[in-house]
Amino acid sequence: MVAELNALRDKIDETDKALLALLAQRMQLVAEVGEVKSQHGLPIYVPEREASMLASRRAEAEAAGIPADLIEDVLRRVMRESYASENDKGFKTLNPAMRPIVIVGGKGKMGRLFERMLTLSGYQVRLLDKDEWEQAASLVSDAGMVIVSVPIHLTEQVIQQLPPLPDDCILVDLCSVKKAPLQAMMAAHNGPVLGLHPMFGPDSGSLAKQVVVWCDGRSPEAYQWFLQQIEVWGARLHSATADEHDQNMAFIQALRHFATFAYGLHLSEENVDLKQLLALSSPIYRLELAMVGRLFAQDAQLYADIIMSSPNNIALIKRYYTRFGEALAQLERGDKAAFIKSFAGVQTWFGDYAKTFMTESRSLLRAANDNRK
């Protein structure tokens, strides 16, 4: 029995080596694709191509008796590495005439990310941090673009303190709130103004599939090339007014971050044994706990700034608190009928999205279970 098992395991090892060789061959082809895209200014992420390829591979897998979800899981993981490797090939410079780009706060994590992407795209990038502020006037004197990438609570102050910029210089901010920074930029500079909000962390290996929200300030014709450059990096662009952006971020960021903070605070005050909690958790609860822990692995100042950036955020959180209390009152009364009615109402509001989210979450839960030690 042992000999037979070892013989089968040897065959599996040989098959794994063949898979490794094929993966290496695929990565080499991806590198060649990256070079072609770089030469022609094509985006590294093309949704239609990816969707078509995955649909074909799923059908072929089913015909071969292989679970379609398996091949999709494998290919998505491979494609993630492929997008990251394509970054190394660089990107076409869409605006070769652009003068130096200055990143204010360029030594921060997000500033470094934009420095890297712009440098890979062939632009001359200068960094202006607090230690170089005495040279600020000379650094921006011939700038074609100035990008402000500083903490939220410093953004308006830094914008107001900027030296005079060339009239045609594009002034950009990367802040998580948009109305106040846009107003500050419009007041400080008469030239083109653009508000950007990268909806991802600076530790992203690639901008492929990442979302960047942009808000027009002034003279959009002057910065269209920059939006196109961001698309070449693989990001998805979404346009919004500053008011629309901040209203949506109240739900996407402020409310969610506060609820996560409150849950983490409650766990710590209850002095829960995290090790035991993890041991007893199914993948979905482990994943939820991981997202809570992720918050507390990051900068407290950032989340304080996001949550407290607007009185509207506080008002929204208060409404959430009120509804939480109303739901708790149902439990205290033991009113299951009221709970079920409320549940059904929310279920109706979600509509088909509930089923979509159920499908999407399956792959996340499988990955969470695979990573469990």
N, C-alpha and C positions, 0 to 999 in steps of 0.2 A: 504493500500500500504506500509506504514512504517513498519507494523508488518511483512508483507511478506518479505520485504527487509532485515529486521533484522534477520529473521529466516534463510534466505539464507546466510547472512554474518556469522551467528553462525556456519553454516555447513562448510563454507570456513575456519573459524578459526580452527575447529576441524580437517579438512583435513590438514591444515598447521602444526598442532601439530603432526599428523601422519607422515608427511614428515620429520619433525625434528627428530622424533624417528628413522625413517629409516636412516636418515643421520648419526645420532649418532651410529647406528649399523654398517653402512658402514665404518665409521672412526675407529671403534674398529677392524673391520676386516683388515683394512689397517695397523693398528698398528701391528697386528699379522703377516701380510705379511712382514712388515718392519723388524721384529725380525728374520724371516726366511732368508730374504735377507742378513741381517747383519751377521748371523751365517755362511752363505755360500759364502760371498763375491760377491753377485750378484748386478748389478747396479739397482738403484731405478727407472730409466727410461728405459723402453724397448719399442722402437718405434713400433715394430711389434705387440706387445700385445695391445698397446694403439689403434693403427689403426684398428685392428681386432675387439676390443671391441666396438669402436665407430661405426664401420660399422654395427655390429649386432644390437646395440641399435637404430640406425637410422632406420633400416629396421623394427624393432619391433614397433617403434613409429609410423611410417607411417601406419602399419597394424592396429594400435589402433586408428588411426585418429588424432594423435598428430603430430604437425609439427616436422620434423626431426631436423631442425636447433635448435628448442627449447631444445630438449633433449641433443643435442651436446653442446650447450651453458652451460647448467646446469652441465653436466658431466665434461666439461673442467674446470669449476670453482671449482668443487669438487676435481678434480684430482690435481689442483694446491695446494690446502690445504693438500691433501694427501701426495704429494711429500715433502712439508715442514714438515709435522708431522713425516714422515719416517726418516728425519734427526735426530730427537730426540732419535731414537733407536740406533744411532751410526752405524759404518761401520766396516767390517772385516779389520783387520790389514794385508795387503798383504805382508809386509816386516817386520816381528817381530824382525829381527836382526838389524834393522836400529838404528844407534846411534842417539843422540839428534839432532833435527832440529832447526836451529837458523834462525829467521826471522828478517832481518835487516830492520828497519822501521816498526817493528811489532805493534807499537801503532797507526799506521795509519789505515784508514778504511779497505783497502784491506788486509793489514797485519793481522788485527784482524779477517777478514773472513777466511783467510787461517789457522790462528792459531786455530780457532774454528773447521774447517773441519778436520784438522790433529789431533787435540785432540780427536774429536769424533771417529777418526779412530785408536786411541790407541797409537799414537806416543808421545814421550816426546818433548815438544816445549819450546824453550827459545826465549825471545824477546830481541833484541838489538836495542835500539833507541839512539838518539844523547846524551841523558843524561847518558847513560851507556857506552859510547865509551871507557872510561878508562879501562873497564873490557872486551873490545872486544877480546883481545888475549886469555883470559881464557875461555870466552864463546864459542869460535869457536875451541878451541884446540882439542876437541874430537868429533867435529860435523860430522855427516854423511851427512848432507845437509845444505847448507846456501842459503836462499832465500832473494834476495834483492827486497824490496818493498818500494821504495822512489820516490819522484817526478821526472819527466823526466829530468829536468835540473840539478838534483843532482846525477842521476844514475851512470854516468861514473866516477864522482869524488869519490863517495862512494865505487865503485868497486875497484878503484885504491888504496884506503886507507885501504882496508881490510887487516887484519893481515894474515900471512901465514896460509893456510888451510891444513888439512891432505891430503895426496896425493890422496886418494880415495874419498874425500868429493865431493859431487855433488853441483856445483855452479849454481844457477838458478836466473833469473830475471823475474819480472812481468811487465816490461815497455811496453808502448803503441807503441814504435818504437823498432826495433830489430837489425838492422845492427850494429850501433855504440855500444850498450850495449854488443852484442855478441863478438865483436872485443875486447872490454875492458876486458870481462871475460876471453877470450882465452889468452890474454896477462898477466892477473893477476894470473891465476891458470892453472896448467898443468894437472889437473884431469878432470873428467867428467863435461861438460858444457851443459846447456839446457836453451833455451829462451822460455818463456811463455808469451802469451798475453791473459788474460781473457777478453772476449768481453762482459762484463757486469759490472754493478756497484756493489760496495760493499754492497749495501742495498738489494741485492737479497736474498729472503728468502730461496731459494733452488737453487742448481746448475743444477737441472733437466732441460734438453733441452738447457742449456746455452752453448755457443761456447767458446772453448779454442784453440787458435792457438799455435802450438809448432814448434820451429825451432831448429834443431840439431846443437850443437856446437862441442862436442867431446864425444866419448865413449857412444853411445846410449844404448848399452847393460846394462850399469850401472843404467840407470834411467827408463827403461821400466816399472818397477814395479810402479813407481810414475805416469806414464801416465795411467796405468791400474787403479790405485787408484782414479785418477780423473774421469775415466769412471764409476767407482763404485759410485761415488758421483752423477752421472747422467748426466755429461756434455758430449757434443759432441766434439771430438778432430779432428782438421784439421792440417795436416802437410804442411809446406811451408818453402822455403828458406827465409833467412832474406831479400834478395832483393825482392822476390815475396811478402812477407808480407808488406814491406814498400810501394811498388808500389800500392798494393790494398788499404792500409790504407790511401793513399793520396786521394782516391775517397771516401772511406767509412767514414773517419773521417775528414781529413784536409779540403777538399772542402766543405763537408756538414756543418761542424761547422762554417766555414767562411761565407758561404751563410746565415746560420741562424743568425750569429752575425750581418751581414750587414743588414738583414731584421729587426732585433730587433732595431738596431741603427737607421734605417730609421723611424720606428714607433715612437721611442722616440723623434727624431728630428722634426717629423711632429706633435708631441704632440697630438697623437690620444687619444680620450676618450676610454680607454680600456673597461670600464663597458658597454658603449653603443655598442662598437664593438662586445662584447660577446653576448649582448642581441639580436643583429641582425644576428648573425652568425648561419649557419646551422651546424650540427654535424661535417662535414668534415673540415670546416674552424675553428671551435672551437678546434678540435683536432690538426690541424696544428699550431694554435696559442699556444696551450698548449705545444707543442714540442719546440716552440721558447722560451716560458717562462721557460721551464725546464732547458734550457741551462743557463739562467741567474740566476737560483737558485743555481748554482754550482760554483766551484772554477775557477776564471778567470785565475789564473796561469797555471792550467792544460790545458786549451784550448789554451792559448798562446803557451805553450810548444808543444802541438800536431801540431798546425798549422804552427809554425815556426821551426819545428824540422829538416826540410830539404829544401835546395834550390829548389828541385824538386816540393815540395808542392807549393811554391810561383810561380814557372813557370806554374803549372797546373791552379792555381787560375787566373793568367794573361790570359791564354787561355780562361778560362771561361768568364772573363771580356770582351775579344775580341768578343766572340760569343754572349754575352749579347748585346753588342753594335751593332752587325750586325742584330740581331733580332729587336732591337729598331729602327734601320734604316728602316726596312720593315714597321713598324708601322707608322713612320713619313711620309713615302711615300704613306701610305694607300694602300699598295700592298697586298691585301688579297690573291691573287693567289699565291704569293711567300710564304706567311705564311702557307697556306693550303698545299703547296708542301713540305715545311719543316716539317710540322706536320705529313704528310703521311710518310715521310722518317723515322722519329723517330718511328712512329707506326710500320713500317715494321721491324725496328731494334729490337724493343721489342718483336715482334712476339707473340707466345702463352703466353709469360710471362705477357703480358698486361691483358689478360683474367684471368689468375691466380691471378694477383694482384687485379683485380676488385673483384674477389670472396673473397680473403683474407680480403680486406678492408671493406667488408660489415659487418663482425662481429665486427671489430673495431669501425665502425660508430654506430652500434647498441649499443655497450657498452658506447660509448661517449654520445649517446642520453639518455640512461638509467641513466647515472650519472648526467645528467643536472638537476640543481635545479631551 
